[in-house]
């Protein structure tokens, strides 16, 4: 005598291939999520760095022109 729920309760054994596919898809989804998070963090860090560089460039004094050095005499040590 079979019950009408026998087909629902029966499970098919999982093969090694299907377990590998499950693991592969899980790992790929985790790596994709990490890549999205990493790119978002890089974007925010890049924006912060550019803002800091712009602020530093605006606050920096222009460099004073260098004075030319006095040339030593051509015949300084001839005795």
Secondary structure, DSSP 4 states (H G I P E B T S, - for coil): ---TTHHHH--PPPPHHHHHHHHHHHHHHHHHHHHHHHHHHHHHHHHHHHHHHHHHHHHSPPPPPPPPPPPPPTTTT--
